[in-house]
Amino acid sequence: MAENVLRPASEVLYRDELAALESVDEAPRPASWRLSPRMVATFILGSRGKKVGKKDLEISQKFFGDDALVERSVVTLASHRGLMLIGDPGTAKSMLSELLAAAISGTSLLTIQGSAATTEDNIKYSWNYATLLAKGPTPDALVPSPLYTSMLEGKLCRFEELTRCPLEVQDSLVSVMSDKVMLVPELRAESAVVFAKEGFNLIATANSRDRGVNEMSAALKRRFNFETVRSISDLDMEIELVRRESNKLLARSNVKVDMPREVVEILVTAFQEMRSGESKEGVRVEKPSTALSTAEAVGVAYAAGLHAFYYGTHKVEPAHMVQHLSGAVVKDAVDDLPRLANYFEVVVRERAKRHGGAWSALHEASALLPKAPKT
Amino acid sequence: MSREVIVAIEWKTPRELEKRVDEILGWSTGVALFPVRHHSPTCARQLERWLRKTKPTAILIEGPSAYNDRIEVLSDPEHVTPFSLVATARRDGEVVGRAYYPFCDYSPELVALRVGKSLGAELRFIDLSFGERGGRHEPIDDEHANAPEETLGSAEDGPLARSSFTEALIAESGCRDFDEVWETLFELRGWDLSPHDWAVKVTAYALLSRQGYSAKELEADETLEREELMAWHLTDAQKKHAKIAVVTGAFHTVALRESKPKAKSHKDAEVFLAPYTFPRLDALLGYASGMSGPEFYQLVWDHRDKLTPFAHAAERTLVEASRLARRDGEILGTADAISATAFATELASFRGRPHVGRVEVIEAARSCFVKGDTGLVGARVQSALAEVMRGTRVGKLGPSAGQSPLIQDFNQRLQKLRLPLEHGRPQAQELEIWKSDLALSRSRFFHQTNYLEIPFAQKQRGPDLSTGEDLHLTIEHWALQYVPEVETRLSELSHLGSSVEDVAAALLVKAVKEAEGKSAELAKSLLGGLVMGLHGHAERLVPRLAASMFSDDDPISLLSAAQLLRTVLKGRERLSASMVRGLPQLAQQAYVQGALRLEKLASVSPDRIDQVLEALSGLLDVALTDAKLSPSRELLLDHAKAARDVARAKSPSIFGALDGFLLQLGVGNLEALAKHLESLSRGRTKHDGLGAYLEGVLAVSRQALLGDSALLTALLEHIEKSEWDDFLASLPSLRRALTRLTPAETNAVAERAAKELGVSKEDATAMLAAPPEVVSRLSTWEESYVDAERAWGGNP
């Protein structure tokens, strides 16, 4: 795969890290796994300062906030049950699923992107109709799905947004997950059954917040271990992450701006407080209807950085944050705008009075918030 | 703390540290120290093995030395664990704090006592008792002074868990908190070590932890004072014994040899033994994950001679949790339990832990049993797991424990109050509580027993000071009966205190905590406290109640609190309420806060309408008759008017009540009320709305229908004009409304109505002379109506 793509796959992006880990990995591996379970966790959680391999490479931390969740996920994938990652949008479920697949199977591309239009064909297999007409139902004419390929090769299959698929379509997974077998009745006896090779498993992701999402049947749920991915609750960790990721994005856009820590700190503090519905001082604030994930905080910081670069002084100020904050907080609900205004009123104003500094600047910039429409 | 040192404890102890630790332990000398942590099964097992091997002639144990004269009692084989020593601290005779020293089978201290007894060793507790300690556990400020708080006796975990070394260790080990660090390093990895290696590890850890504390800090939390006494006991025991084992928390072990011996007297120390339960132990241990798991560790302990006790406990726990969750409606089968057990084992070995721990069991249940977002659908699994980990064990004391102090106190109180103790038929007691001090003391005692649900005294009739009913009566009538259940109940309560009064106070404080922010319930507790004669505790409720009034959003709760406080003030002298300062201000504040929230009244749910009407008539009464307590007229009018505007569209009865309320305060007139009635009779809810409105009006202002009333005229007009079916439909609610009148008033209204309708009194009665079949039909209908209404009111 070419590397000058907008977003390379994890196994390409972290090729060196994976190779380094593989070179030192002496622990036993489950069948078809590229790395041992503990190395998979190290790949995702980082080597914590330790240098690995001939090139003395430090493994970067890629998933933050819940190490135990990563450990449990790896243990689940080594078992006979699938892994279901569930949580609010923007909590890095898909990223985690991609990293797991890259580390365990060496590819994160065996992926089904679920939607309301997903059919059983998309999940299992379909046909090349020209060949089908010419040769009849033969293995040549069969177009395998990512799931089919994963079973054949003993790899991890990723199923994004599983609950967006209609219930009956989801259920085509039940027998695959329990018997590890896919039947292709159109083919002749010897090719009519695909047995999953050891190492096959499924990582699914699902949103727990969106409306219009389908439930899952109890039969399918039974085949998964569920892990709930939450927003990061550690303030410092989230600040660092938002700073790092937004700087990375800005660098990629060739934008050189100064992103002061205290500006990121007020952004992340505001996100955490609105998410939890309570300020540090114990004042109750109304939760907006959106998830306010770390990814969204990165989005706001990135947008503020672009704004400061193209229209400002090349230094990100609280005012830049305010301008983009409303876009992140107010998604579709009319009620969210008053909630944001209320946050500024009861929390920001007080803090500006007491602490001054960036909070004062933030409070002064509150005039930039859009006004709520009169109802 | 450097990484090397941490690694050193973890893997191979560097020589220097080991030498120092060996000096501390002194196992080759006549005084051998063994470090423990409370409720640690691994520690208990290692200690058991070590004691049986070394056979000391004296064992000194960290525990309240005030109990030493009865220490033999603790190892009575007839006791069933868990049980607890309870130490109380008093200030001016009142209990201000209470500490528990719970024992279960795997408590190292109990193991030491039991093994020591079988070895025939001298046993001795060597710590200060909670009540003897000077500073920290006495009330620090008023905020904390309100409660005999529960405290875990001698919490070494405190300094260990808080130390900077532990923080570094948590970060380094990949564990999430102290509990996980402890479990991983010492419970799981310690299980297969020799007692010596285990003791070295724990002592090294405690030594490094203790370095992070200054002498000042240790003095402030009384650590040093306690260690001085421990050292004194050690020196004292050495006079008689040549082979002594000292079993203390690891944090003390490392300092014991250097402490200055200093004897202490047992002033005011009060320690007694009481049965305990696993759920209480679980709550007391306060683990970060919220699940300490006494039953889980009990399972480990019970299987300590098997090869894999932890795996066994994990399996049992997960199978049982899946069973409980299934009972509660989760779809979980045996396959899930199997897969969770395997998951827990895999997770533990993934993390390099030699056994499955508590943490892995919890995580396995979450991953394998919860099918969805743990925050949304995990509650049933979580509570099932917590129940299984916690267990339901209830301790029981054998005969050697004697009567519990609470039972003794109960009997002493009976004697002091000259009351009968023999079992038998109920005896009547008549108490002239206003005249005789003895009667008042008895009444307070009876109220205390009632509050504690001790089935001893039952009140038959008399003035009820807590509701303000029958205050004109002067004698309280009680029936007393001493039944076996009295002692059972007293035993159940015995861990809460050593006297009936203390236990009543403890439960009162608990009730108050649970009622945080609910003014009416707090006021009820305050009143309960006064009736029981617990004036000191009642007084401490005043600031709490004042604070809760600002956060209480419920006007009904505020107004009923005000009403209750007014009752207290009325019977002030009888309740000795003048001993409690600030009550009148409190009552006034409650009325003001209630009045400020009148607008909220209209939005209460329909089943609380009766409470609204009662609250409003109470508020009106105080406004008209008690200028001292009443909020200002302007405030009342402003908020009542605003509330009426809200209620107009929402609730006819509250609308009516507020109309009546304002009418009584001289705002508006009967013509306006008549108009409201008329518009309601045409509105959407005409059948019920009319009666509901009228009921609201009459609930606060019965006069509205008396005399030359425009309201009555409007009512009669509606009756005359409405269709027969409509009239019948609105009849039930109208009748209900009119029951608010007294019989005399009903009569007057009826006469007035007859006059307006142009029928004479004779005609009216003549109209009743209907044929018998009509009468019978009507009365059948009335019966069914009354039944229906009762059912509607929830009293079938």
HADDOCK unambig.tbl for C-alpha pairs under 7 A between the chains (distance, minus, plus):
assign (segid A and resid 38 and name CA) (segid B and resid 350 and name CA) 6.71 0.50 0.50
assign (segid A and resid 72 and name CA) (segid B and resid 347 and name CA) 6.67 0.50 0.50
assign (segid A and resid 75 and name CA) (segid B and resid 346 and name CA) 6.59 0.50 0.50
assign (segid A and resid 75 and name CA) (segid B and resid 347 and name CA) 6.15 0.50 0.50
assign (segid A and resid 86 and name CA) (segid B and resid 373 and name CA) 6.33 0.50 0.50
assign (segid A and resid 87 and name CA) (segid B and resid 373 and name CA) 6.70 0.50 0.50
assign (segid A and resid 208 and name CA) (segid B and resid 373 and name CA) 6.82 0.50 0.50
assign (segid A and resid 221 and name CA) (segid B and resid 371 and name CA) 6.22 0.50 0.50
assign (segid A and resid 225 and name CA) (segid B and resid 367 and name CA) 5.24 0.50 0.50
assign (segid A and resid 225 and name CA) (segid B and resid 368 and name CA) 4.98 0.50 0.50
assign (segid A and resid 226 and name CA) (segid B and resid 367 and name CA) 5.33 0.50 0.50
assign (segid A and resid 226 and name CA) (segid B and resid 368 and name CA) 6.82 0.50 0.50
assign (segid A and resid 226 and name CA) (segid B and resid 370 and name CA) 6.62 0.50 0.50
assign (segid A and resid 226 and name CA) (segid B and resid 371 and name CA) 5.80 0.50 0.50
assign (segid A and resid 226 and name CA) (segid B and resid 372 and name CA) 6.11 0.50 0.50
assign (segid A and resid 227 and name CA) (segid B and resid 367 and name CA) 6.03 0.50 0.50
assign (segid A and resid 228 and name CA) (segid B and resid 373 and name CA) 5.41 0.50 0.50
assign (segid A and resid 228 and name CA) (segid B and resid 374 and name CA) 6.26 0.50 0.50
